[in-house]
Amino acid sequence: MKILFWRSALAGLVLWLGSWAPACAQAPTPPLLRSLSLTFDTVRYSLGEQMLTVAGEPRLYFYYHDDNQVAELRLVPSRPGARPPRLLPSSDFVLQDSLIAGPGGEYRGMIHFRNLTGAPFVRLAFAPAADSAGRPARATQLVSLLPLTRTTLDARLTNPELFIGEERVLEVSTNNLANVRVPNEWTKDQAIDYKLTREKNGLFLHLVPNNLGPHTVVVRAQAERPYLDGAGRLSYQLPPLRLDFVVRASRLRFLNPDRKDITYDDAGRTTGTELILDDGHNFDLRRTYRVEGQQEPGGALVAELFTRSYLSNDRVLCQLRVYNTHRQSDGYLYIKDGDLAKYITNFDITPRPRIATLSVLHRGGDWTTSTTMNPGETVDVRLEGESLLKGRYHFDGANIIPSDSSTRSEKTVIYRVQVPLSSVRRRVVVFDGNAPTDFALSVKEAQRPHPLNFVLVNYGNGPRPITQLNGPVLYDKTIPDVVFSFNTNAIDESRDLYGRQYLTMDVRTVDDKGNLIDQRTVDQLVICPGEASPRYAYYQGSDCQAGNFSLNSLLGRKTYDLDAWYRIIITVRDDAKQYSTKGYSQQVELVLRRHVNFDVNVSFPAGLLTKVQGTDGYGSFSGISLATLAQLSFYAPDKINRQRPYRIGAGFVALNAFNLSQSATGRDLGIVVLGSVTPVRTGARLTFPLYLGGGYLLSAGKPFFLLGPGIGVTL
């Protein structure tokens, strides 16, 4: 009790001296306050009772649990009945309400503190109320405050194992994150080194073990705001955080590189490539480490890693020299100090993209190394080589069409490429970024056979497509000429291009018996697409057929000079030398048809039965007669050079002409009209027709009728 009494007396004396010290240079000024207190929740802190001297200055201390806590302010002026002093404004607090008078001359108000942990000095400055003239007094009284708080640290440890060379990070929970002083520095030469960091509004403990076995980490942290220890002294040392661990042998730590793809080339072996890795905390600067593809000693050297400097983001800048290729799918890369693996990492080490071969797939065809394509054509282009996924390929002068079925791998990529119809280039170069490669596509005008429906034939009935003239064409009139014309606008249609058409024409003329009369061949008949083609300007040339083509300009015996049943056989076909695929062929056979044939015929009727007008009965069968007739024969309408079996003619007949005996009877010469029925047999030299007709006997001077067989001889 004596200690408490003397402490209170001393605090009151200090308060009284502190309030009067600023005015000693002039005249003694009485204190403005008789008493002052702050109430937090249910605890009241009074001036003169809860006092501590810090740096030679008495301060009113209090405990808080929130940086922006609200407290009740109570004060009593030093002169009874006097107006309350004014609380001067400050950035550390806000007086929410005006001071309200209470019983016993006490005044009360609510004060709202701001950032009690971060504010270095918190003071309440009071000034006397204004005098009757309204002039404020100059004398002030300061009450220095000392905020105190209790801060705790705790960490949840789910796994007590640590591994040599491997950093582990634990989250530390605290009731006042702002009050924990974070030096952000590693401890040194301890069994387990640690450091505290504040990241993303959280407190974290970083641990790096150095020695094997069980060890205890005691984290001793400092506070921004102190608290009173058991002896009543201020303490900035937070309660220690004790964590027990078991340190085991090294477990390789994975270091993340900033790049996942390194180029393997001559430059990478000489000058190297900059690479940033996570800090392994055991790296020695300015040292070269081996990078191998296996953890065991004796592995093949993949690269060398030279550590250059530490970076501010807890990473290390390195220089990497590569000596071999590596794929992430092949396994991890081991960073070794000698033959001892220290860390693992992984990234691709691949050569620069290189195209070895280029092949083209045309629609409906097979892959070919021929790089020729036509304007407007869409083809698949396959590139084969190394590290092709690293390349940024495009085709200068052509469009790449997206395709879901495109193949993409390190060794093969397939693009669907289309050359615009308006392209004026003859080569489409393959570019890798801005650099041209050694490969290109050749742009050539379309040259594929078109169906021959654009070839028109006019033999007297107007032009008709040659493809419509199937089978022999029987023509009744004389053929003045056979004229070929060409519908050039029917060759190319929109995007379906065929290009120039190279035709060959064979012409044969045969007689009615099939004997060859004339033969001609026309080579390199070039038909160019017309103005309807989008590539019309690129097709034209001096070799293009201009106008119509006359067959009589070739034939020695003209078409108008041909006899009945002569045939003109015309074969139009694509020139096989000009196309890579089989072309088209069309044959036209023009036949000079006749319905009636007029000829002078000599036959030998035999055994004729005659009936002479005015004579009773029939005469006896006569012998062999001789008939010379101007005769009409008729042809079958749908057959070529095939006569009907009946004929009709007029002429002379010598009855029983070959009976030369003196006693012969029935011999006479008559003018007759005869009809005959002849068996139709192709190629027969000897026939036996039947005759029926009538006439006038010149010797007898009488008309007569006759009927009977005969013998026909064809020479």
Backbone hydrogen bonds, N-H to C=O, Kabsch-Sander energy under -0.5 kcal/mol:
donor,donor_aa,acceptor,acceptor_aa,energy
5,F,1,M,-2.4
6,W,2,K,-2.7
7,R,3,I,-2.0
8,S,4,L,-2.1
9,A,5,F,-2.4
10,L,6,W,-2.5
11,A,7,R,-2.2
12,G,8,S,-2.4
13,L,9,A,-2.3
14,V,10,L,-2.5
15,L,11,A,-2.7
16,W,12,G,-2.6
17,L,13,L,-2.7
18,G,14,V,-3.1
19,S,15,L,-2.2
20,W,16,W,-1.2
21,A,17,L,-1.7
23,A,20,W,-0.9
24,C,21,A,-1.6
26,Q,23,A,-1.3
34,R,76,V,-3.8
35,S,76,V,-1.2
37,S,74,R,-2.4
38,L,45,Y,-3.0
39,T,72,E,-2.1
40,F,38,L,-0.6
40,F,43,V,-2.7
41,D,39,T,-0.6
42,T,40,F,-0.5
43,V,40,F,-2.8
45,Y,38,L,-3.4
46,S,44,R,-0.5
47,L,36,L,-3.6
49,E,46,S,-1.6
50,Q,46,S,-2.1
51,M,49,E,-1.4
52,L,59,R,-2.4
54,V,52,L,-0.6
54,V,57,E,-2.7
57,E,54,V,-1.3
59,R,52,L,-2.7
60,L,144,S,-3.0
61,Y,50,Q,-1.5
61,Y,59,R,-0.7
62,F,146,L,-1.7
64,Y,148,L,-2.5
69,Q,66,D,-1.2
71,A,111,I,-2.7
72,E,39,T,-2.2
73,L,71,A,-0.5
73,L,109,G,-3.5
74,R,37,S,-2.4
74,R,72,E,-0.5
75,L,107,Y,-2.3
76,V,35,S,-2.2
78,S,32,L,-1.8
82,A,79,R,-2.0
86,R,127,A,-3.6
88,L,86,R,-0.7
88,L,125,A,-3.2
90,S,93,F,-0.6
93,F,90,S,-0.8
94,V,112,H,-1.7
96,Q,94,V,-0.9
96,Q,110,M,-2.3
97,D,110,M,-0.8
100,I,108,R,-3.1
102,G,106,E,-4.1
105,G,102,G,-0.8
106,E,103,P,-0.9
107,Y,75,L,-2.9
108,R,100,I,-2.6
109,G,73,L,-2.0
111,I,71,A,-2.8
112,H,94,V,-3.2
113,F,69,Q,-2.3
113,F,111,I,-0.6
114,R,92,D,-2.7
116,L,67,D,-1.8
119,A,115,N,-1.9
122,V,145,L,-0.6
123,R,121,F,-0.5
124,L,143,V,-2.7
125,A,123,R,-0.6
126,F,124,L,-0.5
126,F,141,Q,-2.9
127,A,86,R,-2.6
131,D,135,R,-2.1
134,G,131,D,-1.8
137,A,128,P,-0.5
141,Q,126,F,-2.5
143,V,124,L,-2.6
144,S,142,L,-0.5
145,L,122,V,-2.8
146,L,60,L,-2.7
148,L,62,F,-3.0
149,T,226,P,-1.9
151,T,149,T,-0.6
154,D,173,S,-1.9
156,R,171,E,-0.6
157,L,155,A,-0.7
158,T,156,R,-0.7
162,L,246,V,-2.3
164,I,248,R,-1.9
165,G,209,P,-1.1
166,E,163,F,-2.2
167,E,165,G,-0.5
168,R,207,L,-2.7
170,L,205,L,-2.8
172,V,203,L,-3.0
173,S,154,D,-3.1
175,N,152,T,-0.7
179,N,176,N,-1.0
180,V,177,L,-1.2
181,R,179,N,-0.6
181,R,222,Q,-3.1
182,V,180,V,-0.6
184,N,196,L,-0.8
187,T,194,Y,-2.0
193,D,208,V,-2.2
195,K,206,H,-1.5
197,T,204,F,-2.5
199,E,197,T,-0.6
199,E,202,G,-2.0
202,G,199,E,-0.7
203,L,172,V,-0.6
204,F,197,T,-2.9
205,L,170,L,-3.5
206,H,195,K,-2.8
206,H,204,F,-0.5
207,L,168,R,-3.1
208,V,193,D,-2.6
210,N,191,A,-3.1
211,N,191,A,-1.4
213,G,247,V,-2.6
215,H,245,F,-2.6
217,V,243,L,-3.2
218,V,216,T,-0.6
219,V,217,V,-0.7
219,V,241,L,-3.0
220,R,218,V,-0.7
221,A,219,V,-0.7
222,Q,181,R,-0.6
223,A,236,Y,-2.4
224,E,179,N,-2.4
227,Y,235,S,-1.5
229,D,233,R,-2.9
232,G,229,D,-1.8
235,S,227,Y,-2.5
238,L,221,A,-2.7
238,L,236,Y,-0.6
241,L,219,V,-2.2
242,R,240,P,-0.6
243,L,217,V,-2.4
245,F,215,H,-3.2
246,V,160,P,-2.7
247,V,213,G,-2.9
248,R,162,L,-3.2
248,R,246,V,-0.5
251,R,164,I,-0.7
253,R,342,K,-0.7
255,L,253,R,-0.5
255,L,344,I,-2.8
256,N,254,F,-0.6
258,D,276,I,-1.6
262,I,348,D,-3.2
264,Y,350,T,-3.1
265,D,263,T,-0.8
269,R,265,D,-0.9
269,R,266,D,-0.5
270,T,266,D,-1.3
271,T,267,A,-1.2
272,G,267,A,-1.8
273,T,320,L,-2.7
275,L,318,C,-2.3
277,L,275,L,-0.5
277,L,316,V,-2.3
278,D,256,N,-0.6
279,D,314,D,-1.7
280,G,278,D,-0.5
285,L,283,F,-0.6
286,R,307,T,-2.1
287,R,284,D,-0.6
289,Y,305,L,-3.4
290,R,336,K,-2.0
291,V,303,A,-2.3
292,E,290,R,-0.5
292,E,334,Y,-2.4
293,G,300,A,-0.7
299,G,296,E,-0.5
302,V,291,V,-2.7
303,A,291,V,-1.7
304,E,321,R,-2.6
305,L,289,Y,-3.2
306,F,304,E,-0.6
306,F,319,Q,-2.7
307,T,287,R,-2.3
307,T,305,L,-0.6
308,R,317,L,-2.9
309,S,317,L,-1.4
311,L,315,R,-3.3
314,D,311,L,-1.0
316,V,277,L,-2.9
317,L,309,S,-3.2
318,C,275,L,-3.0
318,C,316,V,-0.5
319,Q,306,F,-2.8
320,L,273,T,-3.1
321,R,304,E,-2.5
321,R,319,Q,-0.5
322,V,268,G,-1.0
322,V,320,L,-0.5
323,Y,302,V,-3.1
324,N,302,V,-1.3
326,H,349,I,-2.3
330,D,327,R,-1.6
331,G,328,Q,-1.3
333,L,345,T,-3.2
334,Y,292,E,-3.2
335,I,333,L,-0.5
335,I,343,Y,-2.8
336,K,290,R,-3.3
336,K,334,Y,-0.6
337,D,340,L,-2.7
338,G,336,K,-0.8
339,D,337,D,-0.6
340,L,337,D,-1.4
341,A,339,D,-0.6
342,K,335,I,-3.4
343,Y,335,I,-1.6
344,I,253,R,-2.2
345,T,333,L,-2.6
348,D,260,K,-2.4
349,I,326,H,-3.0
350,T,262,I,-2.2
350,T,348,D,-0.5
352,R,264,Y,-0.7
354,R,386,E,-2.2
356,A,354,R,-0.5
356,A,384,E,-3.5
357,T,384,E,-1.9
359,S,382,R,-2.0
360,V,368,T,-3.1
361,L,380,D,-2.6
362,H,360,V,-0.5
362,H,366,D,-0.5
365,G,362,H,-2.2
368,T,360,V,-2.1
373,M,442,S,-2.7
376,G,419,V,-2.8
377,E,374,N,-2.0
379,V,377,E,-0.5
379,V,417,V,-2.6
380,D,361,L,-2.1
381,V,379,V,-0.5
381,V,415,Y,-3.4
382,R,359,S,-2.7
382,R,380,D,-0.5
383,L,381,V,-0.5
383,L,413,V,-3.1
384,E,357,T,-2.3
385,G,411,K,-2.0
386,E,354,R,-2.1
388,L,410,E,-2.6
390,K,387,S,-1.2
391,G,388,L,-0.9
393,Y,391,G,-0.7
394,H,431,F,-2.0
396,D,394,H,-0.6
396,D,429,V,-2.5
397,G,395,F,-0.6
398,A,395,F,-1.9
399,N,418,Q,-2.9
401,I,399,N,-0.6
401,I,416,R,-3.3
406,S,403,S,-1.2
409,S,412,T,-2.2
413,V,383,L,-2.2
414,I,407,T,-2.3
415,Y,381,V,-2.8
416,R,401,I,-0.5
417,V,379,V,-2.8
417,V,415,Y,-0.7
418,Q,399,N,-2.6
419,V,377,E,-1.5
423,S,420,P,-1.7
428,V,441,L,-2.9
429,V,427,R,-0.7
430,V,439,F,-2.5
431,F,394,H,-3.1
431,F,429,V,-0.6
432,D,435,A,-3.1
433,G,392,R,-3.1
433,G,431,F,-0.7
434,N,432,D,-0.5
435,A,432,D,-1.8
437,T,430,V,-2.7
441,L,428,V,-2.8
442,S,371,T,-1.8
443,V,426,R,-2.5
443,V,441,L,-0.5
444,K,373,M,-2.9
444,K,442,S,-0.7
448,R,498,Y,-2.3
454,F,451,P,-0.7
455,V,452,L,-1.6
456,L,454,F,-0.6
456,L,485,S,-3.2
457,V,464,R,-3.1
458,N,483,V,-2.3
464,R,457,V,-1.9
466,I,455,V,-3.0
468,Q,465,P,-1.7
469,L,466,I,-1.1
470,N,468,Q,-1.3
471,G,469,L,-0.5
473,V,589,E,-3.6
474,L,472,P,-0.7
475,Y,473,V,-0.6
475,Y,591,V,-3.2
479,I,559,T,-0.5
483,V,458,N,-2.8
483,V,481,D,-0.6
484,F,549,F,-3.7
485,S,456,L,-2.2
485,S,483,V,-0.5
487,N,454,F,-2.8
488,T,486,F,-1.5
490,A,487,N,-1.6
491,I,488,T,-1.2
492,D,488,T,-0.6
493,E,496,D,-2.1
496,D,493,E,-3.0
497,L,495,R,-1.1
500,R,446,A,-0.6
501,Q,527,I,-2.8
502,Y,500,R,-0.6
503,L,501,Q,-0.7
503,L,525,L,-2.8
504,T,573,R,-2.9
505,M,522,V,-2.5
506,D,571,T,-2.6
507,V,520,R,-3.3
508,R,569,I,-2.5
509,T,518,D,-2.8
510,V,567,R,-2.3
511,D,515,N,-2.2
514,G,511,D,-1.7
517,I,509,T,-4.2
518,D,509,T,-1.6
520,R,507,V,-2.8
522,V,505,M,-3.2
523,D,521,T,-0.5
525,L,503,L,-2.6
526,V,524,Q,-0.9
526,V,543,D,-0.5
527,I,501,Q,-2.8
527,I,525,L,-0.5
528,C,526,V,-0.5
530,G,488,T,-1.8
533,S,530,G,-1.8
536,Y,533,S,-1.5
538,Y,535,R,-1.3
539,Y,535,R,-0.7
539,Y,536,Y,-1.2
540,Q,536,Y,-1.0
544,C,541,G,-1.3
545,Q,526,V,-3.3
547,G,545,Q,-0.5
549,F,484,F,-3.2
551,L,482,V,-2.7
554,L,551,L,-2.0
555,L,551,L,-1.7
558,K,556,G,-0.7
561,D,558,K,-1.3
562,L,559,T,-1.2
565,W,592,L,-3.9
566,Y,563,D,-1.6
567,R,510,V,-2.6
568,I,590,L,-2.9
569,I,508,R,-3.1
569,I,567,R,-0.6
570,I,568,I,-0.6
570,I,588,V,-3.5
571,T,506,D,-2.9
572,V,570,I,-0.5
572,V,586,Q,-3.1
573,R,504,T,-2.4
574,D,584,Y,-2.4
575,D,502,Y,-2.8
576,A,574,D,-0.7
578,Q,575,D,-1.7
579,Y,576,A,-0.7
586,Q,572,V,-2.9
588,V,570,I,-3.5
589,E,471,G,-0.6
590,L,568,I,-2.8
590,L,588,V,-0.5
591,V,473,V,-3.0
591,V,589,E,-0.5
592,L,566,Y,-2.4
593,R,475,Y,-2.1
593,R,591,V,-1.3
597,N,633,S,-3.1
599,D,631,Q,-2.7
601,N,599,D,-0.6
601,N,629,L,-3.3
603,S,627,A,-2.4
604,F,711,I,-2.3
606,A,709,P,-2.0
607,G,622,S,-0.8
607,G,623,G,-0.8
608,L,623,G,-0.6
609,L,707,L,-3.4
610,T,608,L,-0.6
611,K,705,F,-2.3
613,Q,703,P,-2.7
615,T,612,V,-1.7
619,G,610,T,-1.8
622,S,608,L,-1.9
625,S,605,P,-3.9
626,L,654,A,-2.0
627,A,603,S,-2.8
628,T,652,F,-3.0
629,L,601,N,-3.0
629,L,627,A,-0.5
630,A,650,A,-3.1
631,Q,599,D,-3.6
631,Q,629,L,-0.9
632,L,648,I,-3.6
633,S,597,N,-3.1
634,F,646,Y,-0.7
635,Y,595,H,-2.6
636,A,642,R,-3.6
639,K,636,A,-1.2
641,N,639,K,-0.6
642,R,639,K,-0.5
643,Q,641,N,-0.5
644,R,634,F,-4.3
647,R,676,S,-2.3
648,I,632,L,-2.0
649,G,674,L,-2.9
650,A,630,A,-1.9
651,G,672,V,-2.3
652,F,628,T,-2.5
653,V,670,G,-2.3
654,A,626,L,-3.6
655,L,653,V,-0.8
655,L,668,D,-2.3
657,A,654,A,-1.1
658,F,624,I,-1.7
659,N,656,N,-1.3
660,L,658,F,-0.9
664,A,661,S,-1.2
668,D,655,L,-0.8
670,G,653,V,-2.7
671,I,696,Y,-2.7
672,V,651,G,-2.4
672,V,670,G,-0.6
673,V,694,G,-2.8
674,L,649,G,-2.2
675,G,692,L,-2.8
676,S,647,R,-2.2
677,V,690,L,-2.2
678,T,645,P,-3.5
678,T,676,S,-0.5
681,R,679,P,-0.9
684,A,681,R,-1.6
687,T,712,G,-2.8
690,L,677,V,-1.9
691,Y,708,G,-3.3
692,L,675,G,-2.1
693,G,706,L,-1.9
694,G,673,V,-1.8
695,G,704,F,-2.7
696,Y,671,I,-2.4
697,L,702,K,-3.2
698,L,669,L,-3.0
698,L,696,Y,-0.5
701,G,697,L,-1.5
702,K,697,L,-0.5
704,F,695,G,-2.2
705,F,611,K,-2.2
706,L,693,G,-2.5
707,L,609,L,-1.6
708,G,691,Y,-1.9
710,G,689,P,-1.6
711,I,604,F,-2.1
712,G,687,T,-3.7
714,T,685,R,-3.4
715,L,713,V,-0.5
